[in-house]
Amino acid sequence: MPVLALVLVAVGGAACSSEQPRLDTGLDYAALGDSFTAAPYLPSSSTDGCFRSDRNYPHLVADRLEDVELVDVSCGGATTEAVLQSQVQDDGVAHLPQIEAVSADTDIVTVGLGVNDLKFSYKAAIECTLLAASEPRGEPCEEANGRKVPRILDRIHDRLAEVLDAIQSRAPNARILVVGYPRLFQGSRGCPQRFPLAAGDVDFVRDSYEQLSETAESAAAEAGVEYVDVAAASEGHDVCSEDPWINGDRKDRRTKAAPYHPMPAEQAAVAELVLDLL
């Protein structure tokens, strides 16, 4: 899970159908984000190392908007720092700051960031899967990281605030939408076959990601921008559900979704949430 961020009505797996009318807008749209925006392998990905799908929610939104210019700079592994400075990947490839996609002419900006900052996803999820085998009936991850995650979330809030301020300065007339992250778990049972966790850590992982959503929503409210509550919309579509919006620990054979990353239904639903606001 390399990049394992959400008040609207729930969307029941809606898809952006070709039968739906396109909207005549004439808009410049910049999409900033990490892999929950890039949506790797759905079904194909960019070859620049960002694993950006041509069927992610920014592209689905653009497909429905008449006369729209989309600049999608979402990138796997991106943190909030990737907005204001270059993102250098492990192979040495550098990507321009995502803020370069935004100008005074930009009409819409979507921002989906935070989960990769300060090792949040590692402390709140990845390490939890690694520790599960050592104490399967206990709560080893909460014992290791329970005090760390709240401090990380406080810093993510401040970083998001800085990002939103920079976007507002660069595009003062743009509508800015902070796009949150989907729900991982509902309840306390978990599903080890899809997301291996110690029994006592399910609540910790669930609560950590819910708090990440609250952090993003709070930063959006304080900046006076709109918030897309993906967590609320994804109720009933958690990893353990019969219709999950987030893939489990193996690449999905049918949809090609990457482990622990969005399924096509999630991206379609997020696109509908964004379109509802537009």
DRENDO-1510 file (C-alpha; in Angstrom, 1 decimal, always signed):
<recs>
REC; n; res; u; v; w
REC; 1; MET; +0.0; +0.0; +0.0 .
REC; 2; PRO; +2.4; +2.7; -1.2 .
REC; 3; VAL; +0.1; +5.5; -0.7 .
REC; 4; LEU; -2.3; +4.3; +1.8 .
REC; 5; ALA; -7.7; +11.8; +2.8 .
REC; 6; LEU; -13.6; +12.6; +2.9 .
REC; 7; VAL; -21.7; +16.9; +3.4 .
REC; 8; LEU; -23.1; +15.0; +0.7 .
REC; 9; VAL; -25.7; +12.2; +0.2 .
REC; 10; ALA; -24.4; +8.7; -0.3 .
REC; 11; VAL; -23.8; +7.5; -3.8 .
REC; 12; GLY; -24.6; +3.9; -4.5 .
REC; 13; GLY; -21.8; +3.1; -6.8 .
REC; 14; ALA; -23.0; +5.4; -9.6 .
REC; 15; ALA; -21.2; +5.4; -12.9 .
REC; 16; CYS; -20.6; +8.2; -15.3 .
REC; 17; SER; -22.7; +6.8; -18.1 .
REC; 18; SER; -22.2; +7.9; -21.7 .
REC; 19; GLU; -26.0; +8.3; -21.8 .
REC; 20; GLN; -25.8; +11.2; -19.3 .
REC; 21; PRO; -25.8; +14.6; -20.9 .
REC; 22; ARG; -22.6; +16.6; -21.1 .
REC; 23; LEU; -22.6; +20.0; -19.5 .
REC; 24; ASP; -21.5; +23.1; -21.5 .
REC; 25; THR; -19.1; +24.8; -19.2 .
REC; 26; GLY; -16.0; +26.2; -20.8 .
REC; 27; LEU; -13.9; +25.6; -17.7 .
REC; 28; ASP; -10.2; +25.2; -16.9 .
REC; 29; TYR; -9.9; +22.3; -14.4 .
REC; 30; ALA; -6.7; +21.4; -12.4 .
REC; 31; ALA; -6.7; +18.1; -10.5 .
REC; 32; LEU; -4.1; +17.8; -7.7 .
REC; 33; GLY; -3.7; +14.7; -5.6 .
REC; 34; ASP; -2.0; +11.4; -4.7 .
REC; 35; SER; -2.8; +7.9; -5.9 .
REC; 36; PHE; -6.4; +8.1; -4.5 .
REC; 37; THR; -6.9; +10.7; -7.3 .
REC; 38; ALA; -4.5; +9.1; -9.8 .
REC; 39; ALA; -6.2; +5.7; -9.4 .
REC; 40; PRO; -3.5; +3.4; -10.7 .
REC; 41; TYR; -4.3; +0.7; -13.3 .
REC; 42; LEU; -8.0; +1.7; -13.9 .
REC; 43; PRO; -7.5; +0.2; -16.4 .
REC; 44; SER; -4.3; +1.9; -17.7 .
REC; 45; SER; -1.8; +4.3; -16.2 .
REC; 46; SER; +0.5; +7.0; -17.3 .
REC; 47; THR; +4.1; +6.1; -18.0 .
REC; 48; ASP; +5.7; +8.9; -16.1 .
REC; 49; GLY; +5.9; +7.0; -12.8 .
REC; 50; CYS; +2.7; +8.6; -11.4 .
REC; 51; PHE; +0.5; +5.7; -12.3 .
REC; 52; ARG; -2.3; +8.2; -13.3 .
REC; 53; SER; -5.3; +6.5; -14.8 .
REC; 54; ASP; -7.2; +7.9; -17.8 .
REC; 55; ARG; -10.4; +6.8; -16.0 .
REC; 56; ASN; -9.8; +8.4; -12.7 .
REC; 57; TYR; -12.4; +10.8; -11.3 .
REC; 58; PRO; -10.9; +14.0; -12.8 .
REC; 59; HIS; -11.1; +12.4; -16.3 .
REC; 60; LEU; -14.6; +11.1; -15.6 .
REC; 61; VAL; -15.6; +14.7; -14.5 .
REC; 62; ALA; -14.0; +16.2; -17.6 .
REC; 63; ASP; -15.8; +13.7; -19.8 .
REC; 64; ARG; -19.1; +15.0; -18.6 .
REC; 65; LEU; -18.2; +18.7; -19.0 .
REC; 66; GLU; -18.5; +20.3; -22.4 .
REC; 67; ASP; -15.5; +22.4; -23.4 .
REC; 68; VAL; -13.3; +21.8; -20.4 .
REC; 69; GLU; -9.5; +21.8; -20.3 .
REC; 70; LEU; -8.3; +19.3; -17.7 .
REC; 71; VAL; -4.8; +19.4; -16.3 .
REC; 72; ASP; -4.4; +16.3; -14.1 .
REC; 73; VAL; -1.1; +16.3; -12.2 .
REC; 74; SER; -2.1; +13.7; -9.5 .
REC; 75; CYS; +0.7; +11.3; -8.8 .
REC; 76; GLY; +1.2; +8.2; -6.8 .
REC; 77; GLY; +3.1; +8.8; -3.6 .
REC; 78; ALA; +2.4; +12.6; -3.6 .
REC; 79; THR; +2.3; +14.5; -0.3 .
REC; 80; THR; +1.1; +18.0; +0.3 .
REC; 81; GLU; +4.7; +19.0; -0.2 .
REC; 82; ALA; +4.4; +17.9; -3.8 .
REC; 83; VAL; +2.1; +20.9; -4.4 .
REC; 84; LEU; +4.8; +23.5; -3.7 .
REC; 85; GLN; +8.0; +21.7; -4.6 .
REC; 86; SER; +9.1; +19.0; -6.9 .
REC; 87; GLN; +8.2; +15.4; -6.2 .
REC; 88; VAL; +11.2; +13.2; -6.6 .
REC; 89; GLN; +10.5; +9.5; -6.8 .
REC; 90; ASP; +12.6; +6.6; -5.7 .
REC; 91; ASP; +14.0; +6.2; -9.3 .
REC; 92; GLY; +15.2; +9.8; -9.3 .
REC; 93; VAL; +12.5; +11.1; -11.6 .
REC; 94; ALA; +11.3; +14.5; -10.6 .
REC; 95; HIS; +7.8; +16.0; -11.2 .
REC; 96; LEU; +7.1; +19.7; -11.2 .
REC; 97; PRO; +5.2; +21.1; -8.2 .
REC; 98; GLN; +1.6; +20.4; -8.7 .
REC; 99; ILE; +0.8; +24.1; -8.1 .
REC; 100; GLU; +2.2; +24.7; -11.7 .
REC; 101; ALA; -1.1; +23.3; -13.0 .
REC; 102; VAL; -3.0; +26.2; -11.4 .
REC; 103; SER; -3.1; +29.7; -12.8 .
REC; 104; ALA; -5.2; +32.8; -12.6 .
REC; 105; ASP; -7.3; +31.4; -15.4 .
REC; 106; THR; -8.2; +28.2; -13.5 .
REC; 107; ASP; -11.9; +27.8; -12.7 .
REC; 108; ILE; -11.9; +24.5; -10.7 .
REC; 109; VAL; -9.3; +22.9; -8.5 .
REC; 110; THR; -9.7; +19.5; -6.8 .
REC; 111; VAL; -7.3; +18.6; -4.1 .
REC; 112; GLY; -6.9; +15.1; -2.7 .
REC; 113; LEU; -3.9; +14.9; -0.5 .
REC; 114; GLY; -2.7; +14.2; +3.0 .
REC; 115; VAL; -2.7; +10.4; +3.4 .
REC; 116; ASN; +1.0; +10.1; +2.5 .
REC; 117; ASP; +2.2; +13.0; +4.7 .
REC; 118; LEU; +4.6; +12.2; +7.6 .
REC; 119; LYS; +4.2; +8.5; +7.1 .
REC; 120; PHE; +0.5; +8.6; +8.1 .
REC; 121; SER; -0.5; +5.7; +5.9 .
REC; 122; TYR; +2.5; +3.7; +7.3 .
REC; 123; LYS; +1.7; +4.4; +10.9 .
REC; 124; ALA; -2.1; +4.0; +10.6 .
REC; 125; ALA; -2.2; +1.1; +8.2 .
REC; 126; ILE; +0.8; -0.5; +6.6 .
REC; 127; GLU; +2.7; -1.1; +9.8 .
REC; 128; CYS; -0.5; -2.5; +11.2 .
REC; 129; THR; -0.6; -5.2; +8.6 .
REC; 130; LEU; +3.1; -6.0; +9.3 .
REC; 131; LEU; +2.5; -6.3; +13.1 .
REC; 132; ALA; -0.6; -8.3; +12.8 .
REC; 133; ALA; +1.2; -11.7; +12.8 .
REC; 134; SER; +3.1; -10.9; +15.9 .
REC; 135; GLU; -0.1; -10.5; +18.1 .
REC; 136; PRO; -3.1; -11.4; +16.0 .
REC; 137; ARG; -5.6; -11.1; +18.9 .
REC; 138; GLY; -4.1; -7.9; +20.3 .
REC; 139; GLU; -3.6; -4.3; +19.3 .
REC; 140; PRO; +0.1; -4.1; +18.5 .
REC; 141; CYS; -0.2; -1.2; +16.0 .
REC; 142; GLU; -2.3; +1.0; +18.3 .
REC; 143; GLU; +0.3; +0.3; +21.1 .
REC; 144; ALA; +3.1; +1.4; +18.7 .
REC; 145; ASN; +1.4; +4.3; +17.0 .
REC; 146; GLY; -1.6; +5.4; +19.0 .
REC; 147; ARG; +0.1; +8.5; +20.4 .
REC; 148; LYS; +1.8; +9.4; +17.1 .
REC; 149; VAL; -1.1; +9.5; +14.8 .
REC; 150; PRO; -2.9; +12.5; +16.4 .
REC; 151; ARG; +0.3; +14.6; +16.2 .
REC; 152; ILE; +0.7; +13.6; +12.6 .
REC; 153; LEU; -2.9; +14.6; +11.8 .
REC; 154; ASP; -2.3; +18.1; +13.4 .
REC; 155; ARG; +0.6; +18.6; +11.1 .
REC; 156; ILE; -1.4; +17.4; +8.1 .
REC; 157; HIS; -4.0; +20.0; +8.9 .
REC; 158; ASP; -1.4; +22.7; +8.9 .
REC; 159; ARG; +0.1; +21.5; +5.6 .
REC; 160; LEU; -3.3; +21.3; +3.9 .
REC; 161; ALA; -4.0; +24.9; +5.1 .
REC; 162; GLU; -0.8; +26.0; +3.5 .
REC; 163; VAL; -1.6; +24.3; +0.2 .
REC; 164; LEU; -5.1; +25.8; +0.1 .
REC; 165; ASP; -3.7; +29.3; +0.8 .
REC; 166; ALA; -1.2; +28.9; -2.0 .
REC; 167; ILE; -3.9; +27.8; -4.5 .
REC; 168; GLN; -6.2; +30.6; -3.5 .
REC; 169; SER; -3.4; +33.1; -4.0 .
REC; 170; ARG; -2.6; +31.7; -7.4 .
REC; 171; ALA; -6.2; +31.3; -8.6 .
REC; 172; PRO; -8.3; +33.7; -6.5 .
REC; 173; ASN; -11.5; +33.2; -8.6 .
REC; 174; ALA; -11.3; +29.4; -8.7 .
REC; 175; ARG; -13.7; +27.0; -7.0 .
REC; 176; ILE; -11.6; +24.8; -4.8 .
REC; 177; LEU; -12.8; +21.4; -3.8 .
REC; 178; VAL; -11.0; +19.3; -1.2 .
REC; 179; VAL; -11.7; +15.7; -1.9 .
REC; 180; GLY; -11.6; +13.4; +1.0 .
REC; 181; TYR; -10.8; +9.7; +1.3 .
REC; 182; PRO; -13.2; +6.7; +1.3 .
REC; 183; ARG; -14.1; +4.7; +4.4 .
REC; 184; LEU; -11.8; +1.8; +5.0 .
REC; 185; PHE; -13.8; -0.2; +7.6 .
REC; 186; GLN; -17.3; -0.1; +9.2 .
REC; 187; GLY; -17.6; -1.7; +12.5 .
REC; 188; SER; -14.9; -3.6; +14.4 .
REC; 189; ARG; -14.8; -7.1; +12.8 .
REC; 190; GLY; -12.5; -6.4; +9.9 .
REC; 191; CYS; -11.7; -8.9; +7.2 .
REC; 192; PRO; -8.2; -10.5; +7.5 .
REC; 193; GLN; -8.6; -12.2; +4.1 .
REC; 194; ARG; -8.6; -8.7; +2.4 .
REC; 195; PHE; -6.9; -6.5; +4.9 .
REC; 196; PRO; -4.8; -8.4; +7.5 .
REC; 197; LEU; -4.9; -6.7; +10.9 .
REC; 198; ALA; -4.7; -7.8; +14.4 .
REC; 199; ALA; -8.2; -8.1; +15.9 .
REC; 200; GLY; -7.7; -5.2; +18.3 .
REC; 201; ASP; -6.3; -2.9; +15.6 .
REC; 202; VAL; -9.3; -2.7; +13.4 .
REC; 203; ASP; -10.8; +0.2; +15.4 .
REC; 204; PHE; -7.5; +2.0; +15.5 .
REC; 205; VAL; -7.1; +1.9; +11.7 .
REC; 206; ARG; -10.8; +2.8; +11.1 .
REC; 207; ASP; -10.7; +5.7; +13.5 .
REC; 208; SER; -7.4; +7.0; +12.2 .
REC; 209; TYR; -8.8; +7.2; +8.7 .
REC; 210; GLU; -12.0; +8.8; +9.9 .
REC; 211; GLN; -9.9; +11.4; +11.7 .
REC; 212; LEU; -7.9; +12.0; +8.5 .
REC; 213; SER; -11.3; +12.8; +6.8 .
REC; 214; GLU; -12.2; +15.1; +9.6 .
REC; 215; THR; -8.8; +16.8; +9.3 .
REC; 216; ALA; -9.3; +17.4; +5.6 .
REC; 217; GLU; -12.8; +18.7; +6.2 .
REC; 218; SER; -11.6; +21.1; +8.9 .
REC; 219; ALA; -8.9; +22.5; +6.7 .
REC; 220; ALA; -11.4; +23.1; +3.9 .
REC; 221; ALA; -13.8; +24.8; +6.2 .
REC; 222; GLU; -11.2; +27.1; +7.7 .
REC; 223; ALA; -10.0; +28.0; +4.2 .
REC; 224; GLY; -13.6; +28.7; +3.1 .
REC; 225; VAL; -13.5; +26.1; +0.3 .
REC; 226; GLU; -15.8; +23.2; -0.5 .
REC; 227; TYR; -15.4; +19.7; +0.8 .
REC; 228; VAL; -16.3; +16.4; -0.9 .
REC; 229; ASP; -17.2; +13.9; +1.8 .
REC; 230; VAL; -16.2; +10.6; +0.2 .
REC; 231; ALA; -16.2; +8.9; +3.6 .
REC; 232; ALA; -19.9; +9.6; +4.1 .
REC; 233; ALA; -20.7; +8.6; +0.5 .
REC; 234; SER; -18.8; +5.3; +0.8 .
REC; 235; GLU; -20.8; +4.0; +3.7 .
REC; 236; GLY; -21.6; +0.4; +3.0 .
REC; 237; HIS; -18.7; +0.2; +0.5 .
REC; 238; ASP; -15.8; -0.4; +2.9 .
REC; 239; VAL; -13.0; -2.9; +2.2 .
REC; 240; CYS; -14.9; -5.7; +3.9 .
REC; 241; SER; -18.3; -5.1; +2.2 .
REC; 242; GLU; -19.8; -7.1; -0.7 .
REC; 243; ASP; -19.4; -4.0; -2.9 .
REC; 244; PRO; -16.1; -2.5; -1.8 .
REC; 245; TRP; -14.8; +0.8; -3.2 .
REC; 246; ILE; -11.3; +0.1; -2.0 .
REC; 247; ASN; -9.4; -3.0; -3.1 .
REC; 248; GLY; -7.9; -5.4; -0.6 .
REC; 249; ASP; -4.4; -6.7; -0.4 .
REC; 250; ARG; -4.1; -8.2; -3.9 .
REC; 251; LYS; -4.5; -6.7; -7.3 .
REC; 252; ASP; -8.0; -7.1; -8.4 .
REC; 253; ARG; -8.2; -9.5; -11.4 .
REC; 254; ARG; -11.4; -8.1; -12.8 .
REC; 255; THR; -10.8; -4.3; -12.5 .
REC; 256; LYS; -7.0; -4.3; -12.3 .
REC; 257; ALA; -7.2; -2.1; -9.2 .
REC; 258; ALA; -4.0; -1.9; -7.2 .
REC; 259; PRO; -3.9; -3.3; -3.7 .
REC; 260; TYR; -5.4; -1.0; -1.1 .
REC; 261; HIS; -6.4; +1.5; -3.8 .
REC; 262; PRO; -9.7; +2.7; -5.4 .
REC; 263; MET; -11.9; +0.5; -7.4 .
REC; 264; PRO; -13.7; +1.9; -10.5 .
REC; 265; ALA; -16.9; +2.3; -8.6 .
REC; 266; GLU; -15.2; +4.6; -6.1 .
REC; 267; GLN; -13.8; +6.8; -8.8 .
REC; 268; ALA; -17.2; +7.0; -10.6 .
REC; 269; ALA; -18.9; +7.9; -7.3 .
REC; 270; VAL; -16.4; +10.6; -6.5 .
REC; 271; ALA; -16.9; +12.0; -10.0 .
REC; 272; GLU; -20.6; +12.2; -9.3 .
REC; 273; LEU; -20.0; +14.0; -6.0 .
REC; 274; VAL; -17.8; +16.6; -7.7 .
REC; 275; LEU; -20.3; +17.0; -10.6 .
REC; 276; ASP; -23.2; +17.5; -8.1 .
REC; 277; LEU; -21.3; +20.5; -6.7 .
REC; 278; LEU; -20.6; +21.9; -10.2 .
</recs>
